[in-house]
Amino acid sequence: PRRGRQLLSRLGLQPGYLAGCSWVGKMPRDHLHPQGDPIPTRVPAVSVMHVEGVREGHQSEGLRKYGAAFPERHCFTLVFKGKRKNLDLAARGEEDARHWVQGVTKLMGRLWIHGVLQRADRNKDNKMSFREVKSMLRMINIDMDDVYAYKLFKECDRSGDERLEGRELEEFCRRLLRRPELEELFGCYSGEDHVLSAEELRDFLRDQGEDASLVPALCNTSLLCPAARQQDLMMLDGFMMYLLSAAGDILNQEHTKVHQDMSQPLCHYFISSSHNTYLTRNQIGGTSSTEAYVRVLMAGCRCVELDCWEGSDGEPVVYHGHTLTSKILFRDVIESIRDYAFKQSPYPVILSLENHCGLEQQATMARHMKAILGDMLLTQPLEGQDPHDLPSPEQLKGKVLVKGKKLPEPWHEPRGLTSLLDPEEEEEEEEEEEEEDKLQERSRRRVAPELSAVVVYCQAVPFPGLAQALRHPRPCEMSSFSERKARKLIKEAGEGDGMGTGTERLRAPDLSGMQDGAVTDVLSPGVKVWNQGWGLGSRAEIKIWVSVQSLGSGRVPPMSLSLGPTTPGWPVPQAPSTLCPQVITAQQLPKLNREKGSSIVDPFVRVEIHGVPADCAPTPRPGAVGFNPRWEETLSFQLRGAELALVRFVVEDYDSTSCNDFVGQFTLPLASMRQGYRHIHLLSKDGASLSPATLFVHIRCKSL
């Protein structure tokens, strides 16, 4: 059908290659068959560049709700980067669906510039005039002199017809995307023959701090020239491919997998956590969705939050209470958690319940968790384990833990009469200190025995104070309070004093940006709390939402940032070191204002250190202009707590009259940073890849 061909064309596929698909979703009555079946309807154009992934079957919130009329094997979902909603589709048959999934996946791997060329080709003749070439340059953020651009255009116009097509266009793009800095680096090691011998490649790898034994493997896999491969030689193209591959990434690839000791008690680890997980937008009137849980779990998050409220028909719901945010069923959230909890990591997932339900619906919550999660749900202390001690992440693999209030054992009060202080409400309401007593009284809630029974190692309690926690440690209890309260306690105790409880678990979300949805940057306060010793032996559930503002969108394995022994008062190791990052160039930075053809990014790079307060200082970089700016500037940081340091590279569009616009960033622990010449693959604010945007840097770090 015509609409099917239009949609295929917008996706970059050839008409006729795949059969058309129907959009599945909530539609007005005039978009339904008489029998009530959904029919195709017009949807906005989508770009493959914006597609993050493809899910097969009924693996989205929309298909679970509205896809029952379609066989599961006919359905698939396009998941977009950022906050854009998914696109659910149903094909005519199983084979058509498979073709769609394979085709879109293949398109996602195609060179991004093909899409730009299609947009710039105004008359769709598959040829590019110089005017169209200039339009393309503006689209991809290149501010190039017209004289130089025309000279390059004429050099590639072999036919002399003032049009570029086929190989001419490929050559133009190849010249456009040249990397002079990589050519210069290659020349430094290769000499006049412009070929890297095995010995020269070995010298380069040694300077990079890499294993020189990799030489044969690199020569066999990176080369486009068979003759050079046979002689263990590396050409420029292979050299560039190596530096742009995972082997040339600034992040140590071994650290993308679990590489720490995971057999210590749960309280030895920072935990990748999410605040108000269900929200996809702001906290006042935004949308709640099970897709938010899928995204954070697939990003490596190990602690998710569920704000549970009374719903209709006896079914509890999850939403941001007393606001205009939409509601989702508690049951649907648990189903999504079941399906995605352990796809990214085998280590335990914690469900942080903020419970506002009555006794009946609390019991319903417990029944849903037991029925849906089954053996995944931990309902008893591990066999052979002291119930008052915390097990290790290794012991809890594949388990879901519930964090909530727990009744005293044995229960001394009749059913429904036990009330406990809600630590979650303490966290949210304590900002108004003068009303604290009144709010605490209002925050008392009754607890259903059924729900209390599924709380094993994560009992939520009001914070008893540092002195009490030190005198009577209870490893299976945890407390929540705001960042403001955390700072106040640090100030009262003295910033230089070690205050490790050896047990008490703390959760301190940043409430300063409450309207923006999920907490995205509480890293520095969290590390500051850690430095006071609170995290030493705490389960350290400092509410860190590990996204692009912290640990590189969950790229550090969840629950595995082990920072040392749990000795109370254990000091931060004093091992001063010097970090010298050189920011050399940026490549293919995205254009921010696509509506304004003449706008060009004026990139401004900051390198920030987050960790020990004395080390936490952002450093601005001078600006440059355009698509592939060049700086070659070196910074120097004196670090006293390298073990705690996180390094953040931020690219912004500089504006002398207003706030800079965010372009991209990447953050990683200093301990996971590789030295030498490296590429940094930039991420958006929500952690989506900005490929092919990169920074090219040189890293040097040495102990003093």
Salt bridges, closest charged atoms under 4 A:
ASP30 OD1 - HIS31 ND1 2.97
GLU52 OE1 - ARG295 NH1 3.58
GLU61 OE2 - LYS65 NZ 3.82
GLU94 OE2 - ARG73 NH1 3.69
GLU95 OE2 - HIS99 NE2 3.88
ASP146 OD2 - LYS134 NZ 3.64
GLU155 OE2 - LYS151 NZ 2.66
GLU155 OE1 - ARG175 NH1 2.35
GLU162 OE2 - LYS154 NZ 2.71
GLU165 OE2 - LYS127 NZ 3.84
GLU171 OE2 - ARG158 NH2 2.98
GLU171 OE2 - ARG175 NH2 2.99
GLU181 OE2 - ARG179 NE 2.60
GLU183 OE1 - ARG178 NH2 2.58
GLU184 OE1 - ARG630 NH2 2.80
GLU199 OE1 - ARG202 NH1 2.96
ASP203 OD1 - ARG206 NH1 2.97
GLU210 OE2 - ARG674 NH1 3.56
GLU210 OE2 - ARG678 NH2 2.69
ASP249 OD2 - HIS681 NE2 3.78
GLU254 OE1 - LYS257 NZ 3.62
GLU291 OE1 - ARG55 NH2 2.97
GLU305 OE1 - HIS275 ND1 3.03
GLU305 OE2 - ARG507 NH2 2.66
GLU315 OE2 - ARG331 NH1 3.29
GLU315 OE1 - HIS368 NE2 2.89
ASP339 OD2 - ARG64 NH2 3.06
ASP339 OD1 - ARG338 NE 2.95
GLU354 OE2 - HIS356 NE2 2.98
GLU394 OE2 - LYS397 NZ 3.02
GLU409 OE2 - LYS406 NZ 3.25
GLU424 OE2 - LYS403 NZ 2.14
GLU424 OE1 - ARG507 NH1 3.07
GLU425 OE2 - HIS356 ND1 3.26
GLU425 OE2 - ARG445 NH2 2.93
GLU427 OE1 - ARG507 NH1 2.21
GLU430 OE1 - LYS485 NZ 3.83
GLU431 OE1 - ARG484 NH1 3.40
GLU441 OE1 - ARG444 NE 3.65
GLU450 OE2 - ARG415 NH1 3.01
GLU477 OE2 - ARG474 NH1 3.25
GLU483 OE2 - ARG487 NH2 2.47
GLU495 OE2 - LYS528 NZ 3.23
GLU541 OE1 - ARG539 NH2 2.12
GLU608 OE2 - ARG606 NH2 2.59
GLU608 OE1 - HIS610 NE2 3.07
GLU608 OE1 - ARG648 NH1 3.38
GLU632 OE1 - ARG630 NE 3.23
GLU652 OE2 - ARG606 NH1 2.73
